Amino acid sequence: MTDQDLDPTIAALLAETEADDGPSDLPSFKDISDEPGTDSHKDSLGDSIHKVDLSQHGFAEITKFYEDESNHIFDDTTYYKTALGGEGEQAQRVHKVLSKYLTCQDPKDRTVFRQQLVTSWWELIRIMCQKAGDYNLEMPKRMLLRFGVVLPSLFTPEQKQLFSTVILENNTGEPVYYMDEWFKEIISGRLNLSATDEARTPRKNDPGAEAQRIQQLKSKNDGKLQNAESLLNSKETERQMLENELRNRVDSLCEHNPMMGLEPHKQTYTEGQKRLFAEIQEKLRALQKVDKELCSYIKDFEEAKAIGSSLEDKMQGQPQAMEVSTGDIMIEYQTVRQMAKMTCGRQGNQFPIFTREFYHCVPRLTGFRENVLNILKWVEDNDPECFVRIHKNMKNRIVPYVLCLPTYGDFGFCWEPFDRYNRVTSRGRIVIPMYPRDLKIAILMAVADLRWQVAKEKASYYWMEEGLTDQYYQWIERQKLKGDLKSYFIADYVLWMTKEVEGVQRMDKELRAVFWRFVPFNQAKKDELKMRSPVYAELYQRDLNRAMSDGY
């Protein structure tokens, strides 16, 4: 990249950088990060997104992927200054190293500056992420956090137009976040800190410690309350169906035709009506059983509701705004930085800044929110149980939190399958790189990771003895394969969802049977595949046999 390719702003500052190697602030940067925000701003990422709606059965169709007109954010001639303005030594360091990187001609020196940029960039993010909760944060700063865009001249004209039409607000109602939104939710307290291996010790005399403990108890109880209500609704629906069937049979039993010539007397029960006696008794027994279960569910629901009310009362006595400490934000920052590294892998491209040099995605396969949701909908349409978690034989669809990170990685993954305080209805967390070679593959890897971890946690100590994890483990053992079991599963899941879903037979026969049963396609896809090959027809027949024997 030559000097002519540089943004005029950074080109003008190069001379100043070379003349001053000290840790001074950028000379003409305006620090406006300390301006107070106002609570009157409407927050489009409200609490409603965090609440799991068990009545939802799928993603809504994405009909609008981009805005019709440009937002002109990247046309601002002061974008670069505003993005780095007021960020102190960290911004100065990024400016200097970026300047040297962009003008360097020696490949060896360029490699050194590139590595220095990685370190200095994340130091800058460490400072900026604490301001993500500021409603008045300037858009260049937000775009730096969200897309890694620090210098608009690193776009091609087509890329600049693309990023200028990205839908910035979350209008989908789904828990898909960009990095700036993620930190904003963490800072606001609406989103709990991501799980880490290190145990966080509570600080002494911390006024927020008790509020945090109550919030954790409430989160755990909310899961019980939501599941109890779901079970209650399901059982009431079952009772209503049984009562309707009973009413129909009693009505049929009470119908008598007149006896010809002996009017107004009516005929006795017919043979069909006599058979209704047994059916009515069966329905009454079923209703008696349902009523017993209903009493139990009502009791659980009342207890959870009472505990919830008690915790609500205790929370009233706590400070209104439960602020997240700087230490906790730094813990989340370190976690997100680790996530970013994992999306790239050890030998991947860790370069953190957006540049046309490394961006090779097509518009619909760039990790913008709407594109990610569109692919997640495709995944769930074909694998309808990918987000299902079973509790007390009740299937709950729980969409995980999705964090889209501006990296050039190729690996999506699951950070945690569910919240440790609420295993029943809490959301898991998956991470998606925004600029991968294949966005669909990255998302499939993340969903596969989530599927495996949920199945393993559900089976607990018996994960090698029952369910999906058992069957897959047994197959790996028979193949005498060595290595990480989860990695094998992720690779096979990607094969299952990209090849086998189209009827292209790439899997071992025995393994295909495992996936057909424990990672099933939707019924329409099964019906289609059985007509395409005897291999799938045989698996389809096995489904029918298991259903008939009630052993499925």
N, C-alpha and C positions, 0 to 999 in steps of 0.2 A: 504494500500500500504506500503510495507516494504522498508528499506534502499536499499535492493538489487535491487528493481524495479526502483530506481532513476537513472536519468542520471548521469554519472560520474562527469560531470561538476558541477551540483548543489550539489551533495553529497560532493564534495571537498570544496564547499563554505559554507556548513552548519556550520562548526566549526567557521569560520570567522564571520558568522552572529551572532552566540550565544555569541561570545566574544565581539562583538561591536554592541551596540544597538543605537549608535548615527546615525545622518543623513548623514554619509559619503557616498561617491560614491563607487560603487563596485570596489574593488582594481585592478582588472586586465582588466577592461572593457576599450575598445578603443573607444574614441569619434570620430567618422568619419561622424557625421551628419552635420557638418559644411562645409564639402567639397563642393565647388561650383558645381552646375549642369551645363550642357552644353545644349544649345538650339538645337544642331545638332541632338539630339536623336529624332528618329521618334516616334510621339505620335499616338498610334493606336486608341485612343479615340478622334478622331478629330471632327471638327465642323460638318462634314457630318452626324454624328449620331444624333446631336441635331436638325437638320432641318427635319421637318415633310414632308414626301413624300406622298402626297395625291393620287398618282397614284398606290401605293402599295395596294394590296387587301388581303394579308395574309402573314403569316410567311413562310420562306423557310424551307424545310425539314432539320432537324438536322441529319446529317449522321455520324458525328464523335463526340463522347461524351468525350473521353479521349485521351491523347497522347499515342503513341505506346510504348515509352520508358520513364523511370523515369527521372525526372530533377535533382535528387540527392540533392535537397535543404535541405531536412531533414536528410541527412546522414552526414552533416557537424558537426564535433565534437565541433566546436565553435559556433554552432547555438544559444544556450542559451545566451552566452556572447554577441554575436553580436546583438541579438534581443533587449536586455536591455541596451546595451552599450551606454553611453553618454546621458542617459535620466534622470540623476540627482537623487534627493531624491525620486522621484516617482518610479523609477526603483528599488532603494534600498528597498523601502517599499514593493513593490510587491515581491521582492526576499525573504525578511524576512518572510512575511506572508505565501507565498507559501511553503517555507521550513517547517514552523511549521505545516501547513495544511497537507502536504504530510507525515510527520513523526508522527503526533498526533495519539494516540490510544484511547483517551477518546472521545466518541461520542459528549458529551456536548461541550468540548473545540473545537472539530472539527467543530461544527456548528458555534461557535463564529469566528473561523479563516475563515470559508467560507464566512461569512457576511463581514468580514474585507477585504477579497479579492475583493469582488464586488466593494467596495468603492475605494480601492487603485488601482484597475485595471482601473477604469474610470478616475482616476486622471492621470494615465500613458497615457491613450488614449488622454486626453486633451493636453498633451505635444506633443505626437507623431503625432496627426492629422495635426498639423501645418507644418510638414515636408513631408506630403504625396505628395506635388507637386514637390519634389526634384527628378529629373530624376535619380540621382545616389544613391537613397535610397537603402540600402542593402536589399536583398531578405528576410532574416529572419525578419527584421522589417516590411516589406510589408506583409509577411505571418502572422505576429502577428496581424496586423490591419485587414487583409482580412479574415482569418479563425479562429482567436483567438488562434493560435498555438504558445505557448511560449516555450514549452518543448517537443521535439520529443519523449522522452521516455514515454509520456502519450498516445502514439499511441499503438495499437496492430500492429503486423507486417503487417496484411492485411490492416489496416487503413492507415498505413504509405505508403504502396505501392499505395493505392487509391489516397491519397492526393498528392503523388509525380507525378501522371500522369494527374492531372487536367490541362486543357487547360488554361493557364494564360492570354493570350492576347484575346481581344475581336475581333474575326474574323467574327462575325455574322452580324455586322452593325446594331444591335438592341440596344435600350437604356437600357440595363441591366447592373448594376454596382455592384461591391463589395465595401466595405466600404472605402478602401484605394483609389480606383478609384473615388468614390463619392467626397471625400475631395479634390482630385487632380483637379477634374473638377470645384469644388467650388472655389478653390484657383486661378485657371487659369482665372476665370470669364466667362467660357463657360456655366456654370450652375448657375442659380440664386439661392439665398438663399431660403430655404424652408419657407413656410408661417408660421407665429406664431401669437398667440393671442395678443402679445404685439406689439404696434406700435413702429417702430424704428425711432427716431428723427434724422434728418440730423445733422451732426457736422458742427459747424461754421468754416468758412475759410477752408473747406475741398476741396482741388483741385479736388478730385475725385467725389464730390457730383454732379457737373454739368454733368460730363461724365456718371455717373450712371443714372441721370434723362434722358439724351438723349438716353441711352441704353434702358431704360424702354419704352420711346416713340417709339423707333425703333422696339422693340419687339411687341408692340401693333399694329404698322402699318404693320409689316411683316405678322401678322395674317390676316389683312384686304387685303393686297396685294395677299397673297396666296389664300385666299378664292375668291377674285375677279377674279383671273386668272383661278381658278377651275370652277367658274360659266361661265366664258367666253369660256373656252374650251368645256364645256358641251353644251352651247347654240350653239356654232359653229358646233359641231357634230350634234345637232338636225337640224340645218339649212341644213347641207350637206345631211342628210337623206331625208328631205323634198324635196330638190332640185332634188335628184336622183329619188324619187317617181314621182315628177312632170315631169321630163324629160322622164321617162318611159311611162307615160300616154300621153304626147304630141306626143311621137314617135308612140304610138299605134293609136292616133287620126289621124296621118298623113299617115297612111298606107291605100291604096285604091287598091282594086283588079280591073283588067281591065274588061270592059263590053264585054261579048261574042258577036262577030259580029259587035261591034261598036268601035273597036279599031281605034285610040289609046285612046279613052275616057275611063274614070274610073268611078266606082260606087260611089254613094253618101254614106253618113255616115250610118253605120249600127246602129241597136238599141243599141248594146253594146257600140259603139263609142259615141252615143248621151248621154249615161249615164256618159260618161267621162267628159262632160261639167261641170256637177255639182261637180264631184270629183276634177277637175282642179281648179274650183273656190274655193272649200274648202281648197285645198292645198295653193292657193295664199293667202287666208285670214290667214291661219296658218303661212305662211312665213312673212306676214306683221306684225303679232303679235310677231313672233320671232325676226324680225329685230328691232322692237321697244324695246324689252327687251335687245337685243344685244347692241343697242346704249347706254342704261343705264349702262350696265355692262362695256362697253368700257370706259365710262366716269368715273365710279368708279375706274377702273383699272388705268387709266391715273392719276387720283388724288392721288391714293395710291403710284404710282410709282414716281410722282413728290415729294410727301412728303418724300418718302424713299431716293431720291437723295439729298434732302435738309438736311436730318438728317445725311446722309453719309458725306456730306461736312462739317457739324458741328463737326462730330466725327473726321475728319482729323485734326481739330485744337486742339483736346484733346490729353493728353499724350498717347503715343503709347501703353503702357502696363497699363491697368487699374487694378491695384492691389487691391485685396480684403483686407481690414484692418483686423488686428488681432482680433479686437472686433467683426467683422462680422463672422470670423471663429469660435470664441467662441460661438456665437449665434447658428451657425449651429451645433457645437459640442453638445450643450445642447439639440438641437432639435433631433439629432440622438440618443443621450442617452435616451431621452424620447421615441423615436420610439422603441428602444431595449426593454425598460420596457413594452411597450404596446404589443409587440409580445409574451411576457411571461404571461402577466396578473398579477393581484395582488398576486395570490397564485401559480404562476408558478415558474419554476426553473430559478433564475436570475444569476446563476453561469456563469461567462463570459469567462472562459478559456476552450479550448478544452481538453477533457479527455475521455478516453474510458469508464469511470465510467458512463457517462451520454449520450454518443453517441450511439444510437441504430438504426440508419438509414441504409437501404440497399443502395448500390452505386447509383442506378438510382433514388432514392427518397431522395437524399441529395441535398440541395439547391445550387448546382453549376449552373453556367450560362446556360450551354447547357441543363441541366435537367429542369430548370425553363422554358426556351423557348419551350422545347418539350411539356410541360404540357400546356403552354399558347396557343400553336398551337392547341392542342386537344380541349381546351375550346372554342377557336374561331371557329374551324371547326364545333362544335355542336351548339354554340351560336354565329352566324356570326355577330350579331349586338352589341356584348359586348363592342367593342371599337369604336362604331359609335357615332358621335356627329352631330346633324342636325342643319344646319344654312341656312336660306332662302330656305327651302325645299331641300337642297343639303346634302346628306349623306357623311360625311368625316370620314374616318377611321384614328384614331389618337391613336397610341400605347402609353401608359403612360411610364414614367420613372419607372424603377423597381430597388429598392435598396435591395440587399441581405445582411442581417445582421447575423453575426455568433452568434446566440443565440439558446437556447434549447426551444424556444417558439413554440406555436402551432397556433398562430393567425396571419394571414395576414390581412392587412387593407389598406385603401386608406387615405393618408395623406392630399392630396388636389386634387380635380377633374380637375383643370386646373389652369394656371397662372392667377393671378388677373389682370394683365395688358393686357392679350390676351386670351379672352374667346373663340375665334373662332377656332384657330388652335394650341393652345399651348398644351403641354403634361401635363397630370395629374401625380401624384406620388403615387405609391403603394409600400408597404414594405413587404418583405417576410423573415421569419426566415429560416436559413439554415439547422438547425438540428431538425425539428419537428417530431412528431410521424407519421404524414401523410402529405407529401408535397403537394399532390393534393388538399386536403381539405384546407390547408392554402392558396393556390393560389386561389381557388374558393371563399374563404371568401374575399380576397382582390378585386377580380373582381366584386363580388356582391356589396361590399362597393362602388367601383367606379361607378358601374351602377346606384346605388341608388342616390348617390350624384349628378351625372350628370343629371339624370332625374328630381331631385328636383330643381336643379339650373335652368334647362331649363324652368320648369313650374313656377318658381319664386313664386310670391304671390298666385298663383292659384294651388299650388301643391296638395291641397286637393280637387281640382275641375276638374282636367283633367289629362289624361295620366296614366302611370303606377302607380305613387305615389297615385293618386286619387283612382284608382280601388283597390289597395292593402290596403289603409287606410280604405276604406268603408268595405272591408271584415273583417279587424281586429275589426272594430267597431261592426259589426254584431256578431262577435264571443265573444264580451265583454272581449277582452284580454287587460291586462294592462302591461305597461312596455315600453321599448325602441322600437319604430317602426322599426328602421333600423336593430336592432338585430334580430327581427322576420324575416325580409326580407332576411337577410344573411343566416339564418338557412334554410329557405324555398328554397332559390336559390341553396344551397348545395344539398338539397334533390332533387330538380328538375334536377340537372346536374349529380347526381350519381345514382338515382333510376328511375325517370320517363324517363330519356333519354334511359334507357334499357327496357322500357315498364313495369317496376315494379310500380304498382299503390299504392303510399303511401300518396298522397295529397288529400285534400278535393276536391270534384268535382268542386265546384265553384272557388276555388283557382287555380285548374289546368287550368280552362278556362282563368283566368287572365294571368297566365304565358304563356299559349299557344299563346295568342294574343300579349302580350307586351314583352315577353322574348322568342321569337319563336326559335325553332330548325331550322336547315337548311332544305331545301325542301326534300332532299333525306331521312333524318331522319323522317320527317313527313310522307312521302310516305310509309316508312317501318312500322311506328307505326300504321297507319290506318288499316293495314292488320292484326295487332296482336290483336286488341281489338275493340269492338264496341264503347268503351269510346272515343278512339282517332279518330275513324271513324266519330263520331258525330262532334267533334271539327274540323276535316278536312272539313266536309261539311259546317260548319259555315264560314270557310275561303272562300269557293267558293261562298257562298251566299253574303258575304260582298263584294267580288270582283265584282260580277255581279251588285250590287247596287251602286258601286263606293263609298261605305261608309266606306271602310276599312282604 
